[in-house]
Amino acid sequence: MGTGPSILAVLKSEGTVEPSRKKDDSMTRSDRIAIWALTREGARLGRRMGRLLTGSHLFLGGQAGDTVEKEFSFERLGDALPAHFHRYDGHVFIMATGIVVRSVAHLLQHKTKDPAVVVVDECGQHAISLLSGHLGGANALARRIGDGIGARPVITTATDLQKVPAIDLIAQERGLFIETPESIRHVSMSLLEGRSISLHDPYGYLAGALPDENLRANGIATGSVDREKKISPGPGVWVDDIRVDLPSEILILRPATLFVGVGCNRGTPAAEIRTLLDRVLDHHQLAVNSIAGLASIDLKADEKGLLELAAALNRPLTFFTRDQLATIKDIPSPSTMVEKHVGVKSVCEAAAILASKKGRIIAPKQTTPNATIAIARQSSTSSA
């Protein structure tokens, strides 16, 4: 559910083999790397790395010598960094590690949001992955720099050192939204210690990613009405679009499987549509983080409330023509009123089915005075 290519994707395209999936972030990132240097020697190394890292920007401090890149000069690192820290996917600091730690500490938000931070010494001997090694891509960036300038990548994440699968990277690679990142440590620690973890993955998103000897089945099949069934105790992974009360040790990963079809009267506010959506999700115990996209009829392409809802959810919005909607014959809740005014028997249900590549309606049409919503699960993961 990312909004664009991540730093890992950029590195992958340049020859690094790390997997990629950009994390959700409310801020607009530039998908670039900022290189920071304080001295002349650092500036020389920074320019060398700038040629290596396509699209990077070199920020030079007052002691780093003259540069034609005046727009990227600064006097004090502590004054310049806050305005740029979350605008870049990665930062490379050519300076002492202690300076970097003190400079970035108050800017950190969360492991799912912070950019990659790599520290390189002025002699180019070591490239230290300091922050956001997995989700942010710092480990991959350190290795890329190491390959490019002959530095030794310094990686301290335990899963990398012990050659244990990193569940957060696997989730990124498989396109899964990490809903409970605080639970990553429980799963990682179990894998590091050779203990088993429970796994609920009815659609096989993690197939082949984790050692079979470390896995045991977890309690509930998708679509089960028995949501009170006891979950296996201890650390585990839950990969599904349904909501169930789970222990804090269970890492919840959400696949992008749900497509929301929307119909609405002209001028319907986004708040009314969102309230209806939340009601439908709650009734069917579906996860908002599994919404892959929204869809409606092309007559609503300029509908402000609908556009605002898609923007608030940060999800794509697809529009279909009457003829396209009319191709869906098996409609759970056809409407003669909709057919009279719009020319098709269904908008929300037909749009959801089309958007999900003819998946199955799992939340039939629900209405308010001005809006209708239905939800379909994409066909490749729908239950039989």
Buried (B, 14 or more C-beta within 10 A) or exposed (E): BBBEBBBBBBBBEEEBEBBBBBBEBEEEBEBBBBBBBBBBBBBBBBBBBBEBBEEBBBBBBEEBBEBEEEEBBBEEBEEBBEEBBBBBBBBBBBBEBEBBBEBBEEBBEEBBBBBBBBBBBBEBEBBBBBBBBBBBBBBBBBBBBBBBBEBEBBBEBEBBEEEBBBBBBBBBBBBBBBBBBEBBEBBBBBBEEEEBBBBBBBBEBBEEBBEEEBBEEBBBBBEEEEEEEEBBEBBBBBBBBBBBEBBEBBBBBBBBBBBBBBBBBEEBBBEBBBEBBEEBBEEBEBBBBBBBBBBBBEBBEEBEBBBBBBEEBEBEBBBBEBEBBBEBEEBEBBBEEBEEEBEBBBBBBBBBBBBBEBBBBBBBBBBBEBBBBBBBBBEEBBEE
